Amino acid sequence: MNKSSFYSLVGFILFPLILGALFGFFTNGSMDTYSSFVRPPLSPPAILFPIVWTILYIAMGISSWIIYKSQDPLSKKALGIYGIQLIINLLWPILFFTFHLYFVSFLWIVLLIFCVALMILLFYQISPFAAYLQIPYFLWLIFAGYLNLCLFIINIR
């Protein structure tokens, strides 16, 4: 790997990490809100969320870099969907933690799951490995959807 490729890989990894941290700043204290909820079975401790998201954002960055480097004609469309799903992803904590729109945020996650499924399908056509890197993210979103819906149902006031 040459220097240029290495720096672009680092940039693609840092991009979702920095955006995630920035949007996390806007929802500072959100884990206190999560801790105050009556939580459903299988709810992980709050400390697990930043660890999981860091790993997922790194995998997203690597995966999107693979698509970018592919020079495939479909890569522009695939990276466009990647960008859209990333925006949807980053807006979810604002809907949930800042505005307390718990049911709307559940619907938002469903939209995100569909976008990520589409992204995985497009990535797979270009690079199966890049698509496989997105599978943990997809599964985590399904789990997050479960948590979101259960938190809404259990904590309706």
N, C-alpha and C positions, 0 to 999 in steps of 0.2 A: 504494500500500500504506500503510495507516494504521499508527500506532505499535504498536498491539496486535498486528496481524498480523505486523509485523516482529519484535517480541519473541517471539512464539510460534514463528516460523520459526527464530530464533536458538536458542531452547530445544530445538526438535526436532533441530537440527543438533548442538548441544552434547551432547545426551543420549547418542547412541551414541559420540561422541568421548570423553566423560568416562568412560563405562563401559569402553570399550576401553582407555583409559589406566590405569584402576584395575585391570582384570584383567591388563594388561600388567605392572603393578607386581608382581603375585603371581607372575609368571613371569619376573621380572627375570633377565637372564643367559641367556635362552632362545636368543638368537642365537648364543651361544658353543656351545651344544649343537648347533644346526643346523650351524655351521661345522665341528664335529668329525665329522659324518657323512660317509661316502662318499656323494656325491650323484649322482642320476640325470642324464641329459642334460636340457637345458632348465632346470636349476636356476638361479634368479636369485641374485644376490649378496644377502647378508643385509640390507644397507642398503635394498634395494628394498621389503621387507615393510612397514615403518612408513609409507613414502610411499604405497604402494598402499592400505593399510588406512585411512589418513587420507582419501584421496580417496573410497574406497568408503563410509566412515561419513558423510561429508558428503552424498554422493548419497542414502544411506539416509535421512538426516534430512530432506532436501528432499522426497524421495518420500513419506515418511510424513506430513509436514506437508501436502502436497497432498491426501492421502487424508483427513486430519483436517479440513481446511478444506472438503471437498466437501459435508459434511452428508448424504451418501448413506446410506441405511439399511444398506447393506452395509459401510460404513466401520468400524463397531465390530468386526465379525468380521475384516475385513482387518487392522486394527491389532492385534487379538488374535494373529493369526498372525505379524505383524511382531514383536510382543513375544516370542513363543515362539521364533522363529528367532533373535532377538537373544540370548536366554539360551543357546540351543544353541551359537551362534557363540562366545559369550564363555567357555563351558566347555571348548571344544576345546583351547586352549593348556594348560589345566591338566591335561587328560587326557594330552596329548602330552608336554609339557615337564616338568611337575611329577611326574606319576605314571609316565611312560615307557610308557604303554599304547598302543603304536604301532598295533596292529591294531584295538583298540577305538576309537581316535581316527579311524581310517579309516572304520569303520562309522558313527561319529558324524558325520563329514563327509557320508556318503551320506544320513543322516537329515536333515542340514542342507540338502543340495541339494534333497531332496524338499519340505521346508518352504518353502524359498525359491521353488521352482517353484509351489507352491500360492499363496504370497503374491503372486507376479507375476500369476498368473491372476486372483486377486481384485482386485488393484490395477488390472489392465487393464479390468475391468468398470466400475470407477469413473473411472479416468483413464488412458488409454493412455500418456500422457507419464510419469506416476508409475511405471508398469510398466517403461517403457523405461529409466528411470534405474536400475533394478535389474538390467538385463541384464549390465553389466560385473561386478557382484558375483556373479551366477550363474556366469558364465564363469570368474571367478577361483576360485570354489569347486571347479569341475570340475578346474581346473589344480592347486589345492591338494590335491584328492583324489588326483590322479595322483602328486604329490610325496610325499604321505603314504604311499601304498601302496608306491611305489618305495623310499622310505627304509626302510620296514619290511622289504621283501624283501631289499634289498641289505645291510642292517646287522644281520640276524639273527645273534645270537651264540650 
